[in-house]
Amino acid sequence: MCGIVGYIGDKRASEVIIKGLKRLEYRGYDSAGIAYHNGTLEIKKGKGKVAKLEQMLEGGNSAKLGIGHTRWATHGEPNDINSHPHTSSSGKLALVHNGIIENYASLKKMLEGNGCEFYSETDTEVVAKLIESLLEKDPKDLKKAVQLALAQIDGTYGLAIIHTDFPEQIVVARKGSPLLIGVGNGEMLIASDASAVAEYTDQVVYLDDGEVAVIKKDEYQVHTLDDDSLIKEVHELALSLEEIEKGGYPFFMLKEIFEQPKAISDCLRGRLNAKEGTITLGGISRVMEQLTDAKRLIIAACGTSWHSGIVGEYLFESLLKIPVEVEYASELRYKESLIGEGDVMIVVSQSGETADTLAALRRARKNGALVIGVVNVVGSSIARETDAGVYIHAGPEIGVASTKAFTAQVTVLTLMAIQLAQYKGTISDEKARKLISELDSIPKKMQQVLDKSSELDQVSDLFSYAPNFLYLGRSFGFPVALEGALKLKEISYIHAEGYPAAEMKHGPIALIDEMMPVVVIAGTRHTNDKMVSNIEEVKARKGRIISIVTEGNEEVENLSEFSFSVPEVADELSPLLTVIPLQILSYNIAVNRGCNVDQPRNLAKSVTVE
């Protein structure tokens, strides 16, 4: 959620940090700030965008070390005082923080009893003053003071700390909030997201929970909280600057919608052999037997990833014949745990850092379940902590509203379901070959959908100011209805709900009138007759029908006020095509309403706090 960037080297630190913070704007934030050494400790911060912070820095400075932050408010409203960085009582120490300090109230009370004064409403200010109080006992070791402070803290954190008495180092620490070190030539960077360092280095070190690092311009040292020294693997960053630029598109979301044919091609490359009718997923090859012998599968995810998990549920139950449960990770972590040995949990997350999903996987592993990760970000926490997994290879996704990650997640779950069904023998060779052949054609068919996306302009213009939308689907169309409704509400701020079409009669039908656009996903042959009946019920109540259909479905097209067709494909693969027009519809409506598509209000790209 919040973003951290730090720099130490020979460049002007504030310029590097501002660039990095701009790269992290997609994560969602309400204020921004920077601290740097310029003889003394200088702080610039306030509510608003990074561009405003950049203006505060006009006139220049020669500082070679600094830390910066974009804040997404948790404790305390978004304002100048609550913005990060926060300082110690002496003003010599500054820090930035991602996460939540759960016991900050008791620590604050203790520090106030020792004479500390507090100026913000944040939990973070407590950390700055606590570290300084411990540093007084050993003024020559900032790292030790940080370690002692963290031993008293309950909660999650990604921390970066600088101090005027230690002008050649940054101390960083991580627990539950992502943080990495960018290793350069005579310079080091720290960031909460690799996109902030990609311009300067492709060598990164990922910190794990319970680790503290001292960063200098020519070296870094990583320790545990107990001060044991660690040797960390340096990873090569598979991320180019071109991938994190807009490339001529007005918004990242639109760019990523149109990148889907390439993203799915990259996801399939080296894994799917249409000629031989085979699928090879190396990431799960050593656990195939455990997967196919599972008593049940549990898919845990949040948001859009949860919707892709529902598609996965239909796929695994249909092809693999194993019972599947799809759980919100945010709820699963607090339910009575019945997950244990013999179970398999698949955790799905674009970022690989989603806090609730991480908590769910850790609990499942502790109870003896096999945990498989489906993530996008290489080297992320989920990728490192699961027993096995498959990367979706969608490339960087900057837009808050997930698009290509959804279709890539569905693609990976489809590959897994087919391969496991072939391994277990629950699918005929004929059906497997047909699905593999059709999956191979998906990127081309996606491009066909995108090539005629202008057909959605009229319906987008007509319904841009509708107060509500209803999305209906059956079978594989139901999770697409959920995803379409989510896309619309999160970027255009129009209230929208997705429903199984038959459930319309159990409540939502009361809302239907001539002011209610109803989006119908009619992309599966085996449910088409039932969908026709549902459409008739909506029309009888003067609802406005917008349908997404497969080519040649004249029955639904004739009943619809507006229809958009996608190429015909197997029912199991239909979500990969029917979701694209819904993404474009949401995008068009949001733009018509003047919304910031890439940075919708109150939302963050990666939810790394509970």
C-alpha angles and dihedrals in degrees: 000000000000116000130231127193128171136174139192122174140076100306125090100277097209092057093051092046095048090051090050093048090052088055088054097048090100090068091073127253144167103204140019138204147169137205123196142166112251100155086298130030111279124196126194118176146134150142114296141046131333088252089066090051089050089056090054088058096053111126093050138239134218098228114142096191131053149132129225137192145191111205130213103193121247108144109032130008122282106274141125096270095050092047118108142279099068123194139215123248092266093049090233096107128058129180142177123210140195116193138035129289103214098192096042093119094061092043090049091051090051093049093046088054087057092054102267118146122211126208105178135057092231132114088221097070088063090062093053093051093042092054092049092050090054093043089062088069092057109014094181099062118060092170092057092050089052092049092050091048093049090052087065096045126094117197139041130311149169104190136185118184134186129181132190091229089057101046096164102055146058119206116209134182137183139203119154095338121087120252132164140181120230108212112211138167105278091342139074132202133194126201144160090228131035093229089074093061102034093098092059108034144002094205115093139169117207115215118220129212115289095025129128123192134193110212123202128169094260103028148017131210123201124202139171121245086261088056098250109153117242134200110216129201116244112225127204110236112234093203129107128202089237091060093058096047124088093241095213096314118124091229136021089232092062091045090052093047089055092044092064098097089054093042092053091045089053090047092053097041113114092002106070124056107186093181093056095033093234139129125202121191106178093189093069100029095106094050099045094114093049090049096050093042093051118131088218142341124237118197113200123190145125134237117338090000088059089056091052086049091059089054086050091052091056091046097049095044093046098044106023099034093223122132112251132197122194113206135185101241089216090062098034093063090062100040124098100275113240092159115111147119114355093027125106122210121198112198117199123198133148094210097034087222103083104141098216093045091050090051091050094050092048091052092047093050091048089055092052102259122140109245123204123191127216105187141146105212113079113226094017121147095258091048090053098043103045123090092237138340154164127247115222093214094211093144123233114334110202103167112093090224104074116229117146091032090060094053092043091050090050089048092053093047088050091051090049094049094050095044093047092046090052090048092049095040096236094127128060118244089239094055093044092053091047093052092045092049092049092045088054089057096050098094091054092047091047088056090052089055092048093047091064098037091119087076086078094059095089096050091044091053093046096051102033092112100038109133095219141015130199121204120198131189142152130216108337088003093063098072088044088056089052092049093046091052092048092051092052097047097044098052105026099032092229114141108247134167132194120213141174100258095239091053089065087086091057096070118315093075087075089068098053118110138126090293094058119090109206117200112205121197105206101167101123123081098206093060100037097105091053092047089054089056091050091050091052089054091052093047091051087062094046095253116162109243122213109176134194106203141168116254113279097025093131094160093066093036091056091052094049130087087210129013136181121194130211127194117277115263139158112291091243091059098041096101089066090065106027093056094059098070088048090054091051093045090053092046094050093048092048092051091047089054092051095246125156096246097192096044108035114185119274093003133114129197097227119030102212097161127063 
